Amino acid sequence: MWDAYSTLTEALFPNAISPLLTAITFLFILVKPLIQPHRRFDCKSLRKDFPDEECFKYLRWTLLKSPDDLSEDEQKTLNKAFLVSPDLQKVYQLRQDLKAIFDMDLTKD
């Protein structure tokens, strides 16, 4: 693990015990790139690749929202974007699957 991550997590969580600090750092390193849209599927790139598709105009925040929190219009926009770019749908689903793993209520046992 890069020392800068340890230093940052220690500064942000001064009362955390060491294993927790390591877990927080690991989670940050692993999840942060998945939360941000992949460069290939960056909304600017999609708009450039599909200039006539309005569904990519305000898609960034829709992609970052939890599916349960999407309005009907946002869900329609997302579905339209997935029709235009099936690979975007795959990346979105993989991100949701990974998030579901971290959202599981697991015990040590």
N, C-alpha and C positions, 0 to 999 in steps of 0.2 A: 504494500500500500504506500502511495506517495506520501511523504512527510507533511506536505502542505494540507492534505485532507485531515490528517490527525490533528495538526495544529488548529485548523479551522473548527473541527468538531469539539475540541477541548475548549476553545474560546466561546463557542456558541452554547455548549452544554457543560459548564464547569463542575456541576454536581453529579454528572453521570459516572457510573462505575465503568471500568475499563471494557468488559465484554459488551456492554450496552453501547459504549462509544464506538467500538469496532463495528457493531451491527448497524448503527446509524450511518457510519461512514460507508460501509459496504452497500447499504441500501441506496445512499445518495449516488455512489459511483455506478451502480447497476441500473437504477430506475431513471435517473435524470435524462440520459440520452433517449430513453424510450418514451418519456413524457413529451419531449419536444418532437415535433414532426421531423421525420427523417429528411435529410437534405433533398433526397430524390423526390420526396413528396411534399416539399415545402410549398406552401400556397402560392408564393410568387412564381416558383417554377411551373406549377400546374397552370397558373393563369397564362404564363408565357407559352406553354405547350398547347393549351386549349383556350385561345384568346376570346372565342365566342361563347364560352360557357360561363354563365353568371354564377353557377353554383359554387365556384371556387373563390368568389369575391370576398365573402366574410366567413369562410370555412374554418379558419384557424381556431377560433374560440369554440366553435361547434365540435371540432375534433378533440379539444381538450376537456370538454364537459363530460360528466358521467352520462351514459346512455339513459339512465333513469330521470335525469334532469333536463333532457331535451324537450323543447316544445314540439308541437306537431309540425310547424313550419321548418324547424331546424332538422327534424328527422327526415322530412321530405327532401330538403337540400342535401343532406348527407347521403340519402339513397340515390339521388341524381348524380352526385359526385362519384359514388361507387359504380354506377352504371358506366360513367365516362372513363373511370380509372379503376378497374378491378384490383390492380395491385395496391392501390390505396386502401381498399377494403381489407385486403389481407394484412397489411401493416396495422391497420386500426384494430382488427380482431386479435392479432397477436398481442398488441398492447393491452387490450381489455383482458385477455387470458392471463397475462402476467400480473396485471393489477389484481385480478381475482385471487391469485395465489397469495399475494401479500395481504389481502383483505380477509383471508380465512382466519377463523377464530381457533387457533391451534394452542394446545398445551404442551408442556415439556414431554408428557407421556406420549 
